[in-house]
Amino acid sequence: MPYAHPETLVSTEWLAQRLGAPDIRVVDASFKMPGVTPTAHEDYEAGHIPGAVFFDIDEIADTGSSLPHMLPSPEKFASRVRQLGLGDGNRIVLYGSSLPGAARVWWTFRVFGHTDVAILDGGFKKWQAEGRPVDDLPPPPRDRHFTARFNSLLVRDKGQVLANIESRQAQLVDARAKGRFEGTAPEPRAGLRSGHVPGSLNLDHLDLVDAATGLVKPAEAIKAAFEAAGVDLARPVVTTCGSGVTASVLALGLHLIGHRNFAVYDGSWSEWGLPGDTPVETGPARR
């Protein structure tokens, strides 16, 4: 079973042969949890793929929200990526220190209408392990026009997820580890309840990645992982996680196996798990 969209993943060899091509833009989309040092931007400054710009997931966001890295307005997104030299007609290649950051930015570009975006399979770790070139200087600035076209079909909010508990129109799939999903492990962010959205299924985002190589698993394995989690791939899927980052890994997996009806709950547990009246379940997923 081949990937339905093989162009979504590119190899280190493919990128190495195209570095400096006029239509290719390389983006470091690394992400780390708050308080982790060195920060993702400090890692970028210490060394990155030549020509790569840094996409700050926490700044190219709705910084007026109390929730972490929520989607920005189309106007802010277009402004920020223009300043990074990313625009219409570019083939954007994303990489990170691990897959989640790159997957989140991949989904974000698609939300804003740019579909010619790929992820470097194996990320920066594979690039470095192969002894490929690394730079510690940012590329010269170059402004590029970017047209943002917001695609609401790829995004869900709290109200929609709440309504879905009753309607069951879509399956909600949680990308967090089993302990966090079941409520037996604490949340890394303070002030959140433990558990999951009632009726949701659980598929750890790490199950879509080969732990030994860091490569995304083949299509057959991705499909099998979703089915083992109880997901009916003939029905719509909404993915969720702690803050909309690892949920994007599940969205990427669905895209790779040709699933056409998926979205990400942007606020995820950082919103749902706040003290309040949103219902919470603990324990294993109800099949």
C-alpha positions in Angstrom: 0.0 0.0 0.0 1.7 3.2 -1.1 1.2 6.6 0.4 -1.8 8.4 -1.1 0.2 11.6 -1.1 3.9 10.5 -1.4 4.9 14.1 -2.2 4.1 15.1 1.4 7.3 13.4 2.6 10.7 14.2 1.1 14.0 12.4 1.8 17.2 14.0 3.0 18.8 13.0 -0.3 16.0 14.7 -2.3 16.4 17.9 -0.3 20.2 17.9 -0.5 20.0 17.8 -4.3 17.7 20.8 -4.3 19.1 23.1 -1.7 19.3 26.6 -3.2 16.7 25.9 -5.9 14.7 29.1 -6.5 11.3 27.6 -5.8 12.3 25.6 -2.6 12.0 27.2 0.8 13.3 25.3 3.8 11.8 25.9 7.2 12.9 24.8 10.7 9.6 24.1 12.5 11.0 22.6 15.7 8.9 22.9 18.8 9.6 22.4 22.5 7.4 22.7 25.5 7.7 25.9 27.5 10.6 25.9 30.0 12.6 23.3 28.0 16.2 24.6 27.3 17.8 25.2 25.0 14.7 26.5 23.2 13.9 25.6 19.6 15.1 28.9 18.4 18.4 28.6 20.3 18.8 25.2 18.6 18.2 26.9 15.2 20.8 29.5 15.9 23.3 26.8 16.9 22.8 25.0 13.6 20.3 24.5 10.9 19.9 23.3 7.3 21.6 25.9 5.1 19.0 28.5 3.9 16.4 27.5 6.4 14.3 30.1 8.2 12.8 29.6 11.7 9.0 29.3 12.1 8.1 30.2 15.7 5.0 28.2 16.5 4.4 30.3 19.6 4.7 33.7 17.9 3.1 33.0 14.6 -0.1 32.4 16.6 -3.0 34.2 18.3 -0.8 35.7 21.0 -3.8 37.5 22.4 -5.3 34.1 23.5 -4.6 32.6 26.9 -4.3 29.3 25.1 -0.9 28.2 23.7 -0.1 28.7 20.0 -3.7 28.9 18.7 -4.0 29.6 15.0 -3.3 33.3 14.1 -5.6 35.4 11.9 -5.1 35.0 8.2 -3.7 38.5 8.1 -1.1 37.8 10.7 -0.1 34.5 9.2 0.4 36.1 5.8 2.4 38.9 7.2 4.7 36.7 9.2 5.4 34.2 6.5 6.0 37.0 3.9 8.7 38.3 6.2 10.3 34.8 6.2 10.4 34.8 2.4 7.7 32.2 2.1 5.0 32.9 -0.5 2.9 31.9 -3.4 4.6 29.5 -5.8 7.1 28.2 -3.3 7.5 24.5 -2.4 7.9 24.6 1.3 9.9 21.9 3.0 9.5 21.7 6.8 11.7 19.9 9.3 12.2 19.7 13.0 14.1 18.1 15.8 11.1 15.7 15.9 8.0 15.3 13.8 5.3 17.1 15.8 6.5 20.7 15.2 6.8 20.0 11.5 3.4 18.4 11.4 1.8 21.3 13.2 3.2 23.8 10.7 2.3 21.5 7.8 -1.3 21.6 8.9 -1.2 25.3 9.6 0.0 26.1 6.0 -2.8 23.9 4.7 -5.3 25.7 6.9 -4.3 28.9 5.2 -4.5 27.5 1.7 -0.9 26.6 0.9 -0.9 22.9 -0.1 2.6 22.7 -1.7 4.2 21.9 1.6 6.2 18.8 2.5 8.0 17.4 5.5 11.6 16.2 5.6 11.3 12.5 6.7 13.6 11.8 9.6 14.0 15.5 10.3 17.2 17.3 11.4 18.5 14.3 13.3 18.7 12.2 10.1 20.2 15.2 8.2 22.9 15.6 10.8 23.5 11.8 11.2 24.3 11.6 7.5 26.9 14.4 7.8 25.0 16.8 5.6 25.9 20.6 5.7 24.7 22.7 8.6 24.8 26.5 8.9 24.6 28.8 12.0 23.7 32.0 10.1 20.2 33.0 9.1 19.6 33.5 5.4 19.4 37.1 4.1 15.8 38.5 4.4 13.6 38.4 1.3 10.0 39.4 1.3 7.6 37.3 -0.7 3.9 37.7 -1.3 1.7 35.1 0.4 -2.1 34.8 -0.2 -3.9 33.4 2.8 -7.1 31.5 2.1 -8.6 30.1 5.4 -9.9 26.6 5.1 -12.3 26.1 8.0 -12.9 22.5 7.2 -9.5 21.6 8.7 -10.2 23.2 12.1 -12.6 22.5 15.0 -13.3 24.6 18.0 -14.6 23.7 21.5 -18.3 24.3 20.6 -18.1 22.0 17.7 -16.4 19.3 19.7 -19.0 19.7 22.5 -21.8 19.3 20.0 -20.1 16.2 18.5 -20.4 14.4 21.8 -24.1 14.1 21.2 -24.2 14.0 17.4 -21.3 11.5 16.9 -20.9 13.0 13.5 -17.1 12.6 13.7 -14.7 10.4 15.6 -12.5 12.2 18.1 -9.0 10.7 18.2 -6.6 11.8 21.0 -2.9 11.8 20.2 -1.7 11.9 23.8 0.1 9.0 25.6 -2.2 6.4 27.2 -1.6 7.6 30.8 -2.6 11.2 30.0 -5.6 10.0 28.0 -6.8 7.7 30.8 -6.1 10.3 33.5 -3.5 8.2 35.4 -0.6 10.5 34.4 -0.5 14.2 35.1 -0.7 16.9 32.5 2.5 18.7 31.7 0.7 22.1 31.9 -0.5 23.3 35.3 -4.1 23.8 36.1 -5.6 21.2 33.8 -7.9 18.3 34.7 -6.9 14.8 33.8 -8.7 12.5 31.3 -10.2 12.9 27.9 -13.3 14.2 25.9 -16.1 11.7 26.4 -16.4 9.1 23.6 -12.9 9.8 22.2 -10.5 7.2 21.0 -6.7 7.1 21.8 -3.8 6.7 19.3 -0.4 7.9 20.6 1.2 10.0 17.9 4.4 8.1 18.5 2.8 5.0 17.0 3.0 6.6 13.6 6.8 7.0 13.7 9.5 4.3 13.6 11.3 4.7 16.9 14.6 3.4 15.6 14.9 5.6 12.5 12.6 8.5 13.2 11.0 8.0 9.8 7.2 8.1 9.3 5.9 4.5 9.2 4.6 3.0 5.9 1.0 3.5 4.9 0.0 0.0 5.8 1.3 0.5 9.4 -0.4 3.9 9.7 -3.7 2.4 8.5 -3.3 -0.5 10.9 -2.6 1.8 13.9 -5.8 3.8 13.3 -7.9 0.7 12.9 -6.3 -0.9 16.1 -7.4 2.2 18.0 -11.0 1.6 16.9 -11.1 4.3 14.2 -13.5 3.7 11.3 -11.6 5.2 8.3 -14.8 5.5 6.3 -16.0 8.2 8.7 -14.9 11.8 9.6 -12.1 12.2 12.1 -11.2 15.1 14.4 -7.8 14.8 16.1 -6.9 16.3 19.4 -4.0 16.3 21.9 -2.5 18.6 24.5 -2.4 21.8 22.5 -2.9 20.9 18.8 0.7 19.9 18.0 0.8 16.1 18.2 -2.8 16.0 16.9 -1.3 17.3 13.7 0.8 14.1 13.5 -2.4 12.1 13.3 -3.8 14.5 10.7 -0.6 14.0 8.7 -1.1 10.2 9.0 -4.7 10.4 7.8 -3.6 12.5 4.8 -0.8 10.0 3.9 -3.3 7.2 3.8 -5.8 9.1 1.7 -8.4 10.0 4.3 -10.2 13.1 3.1 -12.4 14.2 6.0 -10.2 15.1 9.0 -9.7 18.2 11.1 -7.7 19.3 14.2 -9.3 20.6 17.4 -7.0 23.6 17.8 -7.5 24.3 21.5 -7.3 20.6 22.4 -6.8 19.6 26.1 -5.2 23.0 26.9 -8.7 24.4 26.4 -11.0 21.4 27.2 -9.1 20.4 30.4 -9.4 23.8 32.0 -11.6 24.0 35.2 -15.1 24.5 34.0 -18.2 22.7 32.7 -16.8 20.7 29.8 -17.4 17.0 30.5 -14.4 14.7 31.1 -14.0 11.0 31.2 -11.1 8.9 32.6 -10.1 5.3 32.0 -9.7 3.5 28.7 -11.5 4.5 25.5 -15.1 3.3 25.1 -15.3 1.3 21.9 
